[in-house]
Structure formats: structure tokens, C-alpha cells
Amino acid sequence: MKSWLWILLVLLCASCASPATTESTTIEADFPDLGPAPELSGDAWINSDAPLRLEDLRGRVVLVEMWTFG
């Protein structure tokens, strides 16, 4: 009885394992090109002495987090 359980367990594990491939998987999305980003605008800037401009941020990695104050 135990040997059947071991065989069943091995078959179950083998069926769940992903096949070994040498090809890398690349996912490409079809997002439209909307052109350049619009200039940042706003009167209230947190943690900044002056308003930021996109030109000042060019070449840097930037995370833009939008908040709505109500």
C-alpha cells in the first residue's frame, strides 16, 4: 500500500513541475505610444523647495505617486 502512495506522490510532483526549457520567455504588451509625458504642474509640492520640471529629472529613475487631498 505504501509503495502505491509513493508512486502516486512522485507522479503528482512530476506533473506539477514546470518543464525545463532553455528558451527565455518574453512577454510583450501592445501599449500605444502616447508621446512625451506632459509637464508636471501643481502649486503644492511636498519635500521639495521648488516645483520640479521633467527636464530637471531627465536621466533619473523617478517614482511619481499621486495623492488627492480633500
C-alpha positions in Angstrom: 0.0 0.0 0.0 2.8 2.4 0.9 4.5 1.8 -2.5 1.4 2.9 -4.3 1.2 6.1 -2.3 4.9 6.9 -3.1 4.3 6.3 -6.8 1.2 8.5 -6.7 3.2 11.2 -4.9 6.0 11.0 -7.4 3.6 11.2 -10.3 1.8 14.1 -8.8 5.0 16.0 -8.2 6.2 15.3 -11.7 3.0 16.6 -13.2 3.2 19.8 -11.2 6.8 20.6 -12.1 7.4 23.0 -14.9 9.3 21.6 -17.9 12.9 22.5 -18.2 13.5 24.7 -21.2 16.4 26.6 -22.5 14.3 29.4 -24.1 13.6 32.5 -22.1 10.0 33.7 -22.0 9.4 37.3 -23.1 6.1 38.9 -22.7 5.4 41.9 -24.9 2.5 44.2 -24.3 0.8 46.2 -27.1 0.5 49.5 -25.3 0.1 52.5 -27.6 2.8 55.2 -27.7 1.1 58.3 -26.2 4.1 60.6 -26.9 6.1 62.5 -24.4 4.8 62.9 -20.8 3.1 66.2 -20.0 4.9 68.7 -17.9 4.3 68.3 -14.1 2.2 71.0 -12.7 0.8 72.0 -9.4 1.1 74.5 -6.6 1.7 72.3 -3.6 5.0 70.3 -3.6 5.9 68.1 -0.6 9.5 67.6 0.3 10.7 70.0 -2.5 11.9 73.6 -2.3 10.6 74.4 -5.8 8.4 72.8 -8.3 10.0 70.0 -10.3 10.3 70.0 -14.1 10.7 67.0 -16.3 13.8 68.4 -17.8 15.4 68.5 -14.3 14.6 64.8 -13.8 15.8 63.6 -17.2 18.1 60.6 -17.0 17.0 59.6 -13.5 14.7 56.9 -12.2 11.6 58.7 -10.8 8.6 57.3 -8.9 5.6 59.6 -9.3 3.0 59.0 -6.6 -0.2 60.9 -7.0 -2.2 61.9 -3.9 -5.6 63.5 -3.8 -6.0 65.9 -0.8 -9.6 66.6 0.0 
